[in-house]
Amino acid sequence: MSTKSTYRHTVDSFKNALGLGNQTIETSLYERLIFYIALGLSLFVTLFPFYYMTVASLSPESSLYSLPPTLIPDELTLTHYRTVFGPETFPFLTYFKNSFIVATVTAGASVLVATFGAYSFARLDYKGRGIFSRGVLMVYMFSGILLVVPMFQVIVWLGFVDSLWSLFITYLVQTLPVSLYMLGNYFRSIPEEIEEAAIMDGYSRLEVIFKITLPLSAPAIVAVFFFTFMIAWNEYLFASIFLESQGVYTLPIGIEALASGFHQVWGEIMAASLLTSIPLIVMFMYLEKYMVEGLTFGAVEG
Amino acid sequence: MVSLTRSGDRTLEEKEALLGYALIAPSLLLIAAVILYPVLYNIYLSFTAVPLSPAESPEWIGLQHYQDLLGSGQFWSALWTTVVFTFFSTTLATLGGLGAALLFNRKFRGRRFARGLVLLPYVAPLISIAFVWRFMLDPLYGIVPYVGSDVLGLYGGDIDLLSNDRTALWSVIFVDAWRYFPFAFLMLIARVQAIPSDMYEAAKIDGASRFAQFKDITLAELKYILATVFLLRWIWNFNKFADIWLLTRQVETLPVYAYTVAFANYQHGQAAAISMVLFLALIGFVLVYVAWILDW
């Protein structure tokens, strides 16, 4: 660092300390204009598809299939939503229910198994711990496409084809490494003294886990739950080969079947897409803070 | 491993270790059964002809599948498509994330809220993303062809951007970069904000231009995180299947090729070999990248 900047830094520090600091960013009007244009453009490109999805799901057929495309609809209609919820065209509610069951059960089981595993990695000392925990991260290198052929054979052998069990077992294991990693990091951030004090007071390790560590880790557990929920909610590859009959389809498979089975049903597809997005977006809004860590670690095949 | 004392009591350390094994056992067993075993089984399958009926066992045919692949034009073209798709979607997503991170480094009203909005493409379900883009790119009524060809006249109409040979790959690259730039943004924003502002102050006093400040301070400080983001996205994009498959059937990368060979042609042994080549190519790339670029 140059002497000039040291001098400048010192002067600024004094100014700040005396409350004379110039806190506003000194930028010209021109620069601010450029900045806001760039920001506006980025937000537009990012958000436009979501806006368009919403508008299309609410527009009548006449404006969906005409040019120029409608950006601001003259009239809104709930027809597409009625079709989506009605049983005639396609069983959206069944798909939704299937996705919800698979995602909830997977997330619950993943949290349960990973909580114990992560505690073991974070706090207990035994031979092989380092190898195990690094090995679990290495597993992350194996992509879905590498597993899909042998997993299909395994699922056939287990007799789980066309049953939601096939997805449950696959998603549970695919989300375990992420869950172990996130929970392990969180457990390590809890001061060890708290647990040691409890052990001094005569608590057993299991009591410490249930009465102290778990309640303190509630935010991380909730985040891991929703994170694995999201992965299961999104998964297409395995579901597309394990599921055969409509009654067990999850949302990605069901919506794809709708799109390939009918022509010009964009209104219904957009309505279904929007309804599929809502659970994830609502969860994300409430849990943004906790989910950022998981997102940066990346979804399975993020 | 566990030594019992004469009275049957264990020491505290032994108890802790036992509990440690007991708590990690379910995770390890599940991972071994549902990931490690399939991976090893996949290696075996790639050397066999897998019969259609699950009752018959696979027949060992040695390197046949691998030899067939090396002599197949479709395989080489899929490998090339994979590399092009991965390179451009990764680069675009990383640059987009960098741009957004630099924008959001500046304070403005509503920044927290806007940051949440930028993450939406990455958070929304893949199926919704794929279909809204398919609708927007629809050759008859889509808004992108309308703006691109009718309003701006960038290309002659009647081209289906997602099924035309020349445009399908680029459309998929663009959609993929759009979906995953928030990942790069998230990884970069924290690091961008950690660059001390006096570095810029000092550079300004020394008369450095905007561009010089960007090159010598911002990029220099972000070098490693940028390289890491690029590597992670490269790994994931290289293996990408659903994002491409749901948008178009015209872009045949190696994962798409493996999927169709396995589940449209029912040649599971051949597909196992393709996914093995995919995996080895990826490992090869990662090793070279880590050794030469990251210099770890």
Interface residues (C-beta under 8 A of the other chain):
Chain A: M1 S2 K4 S5 R8 H9 I25 F35 A38 L39 S42 L43 V45 T46 L47 P49 F50 Y52 M53 A56 L64 Y65 S66 L67 P68 P69 L71 V113 A114 F116 G117 Y119 S120 F121 L124 D125 Y126 K127 R129 F132 V136 V139 M141 F142 S143 G144 I145 L146 L147 V148 V149 P150 M151 F152 Q153 V154 V156 W157 I169 T170 L172 V173 Q174 L176 P177 L180 R205 L206 M230 W233 N234 Y236 L237 I241 L251 P252 I255 E256 A259 W266 I269 M270 S273 L274 T276 S277 L280 I281 F284 M285 E288 V292 L295 T296 G298 E301 G302
Chain B: E13 K15 E16 A17 L19 G20 Y21 L23 I24 P26 S27 L28 L30 I31 A33 V34 I35 L36 Y37 P38 V39 Y41 N42 L45 V50 P54 G99 A100 L103 R106 K107 F108 A114 G116 L117 V118 L119 L120 P121 Y122 V123 A124 P125 L126 I127 S128 I129 F131 V132 W133 R134 F135 M136 D138 L140 Y141 G142 I143 Y146 D150 W178 Y180 P182 F183 L186 M187 D198 M199 E201 A202 I205 D206 L232 I235 W236 N239 K240 F241 A242 W245 L246 P255 A258 Y259 A262 F263 H268 A271 A272 S275 M276 L278 F279 I283
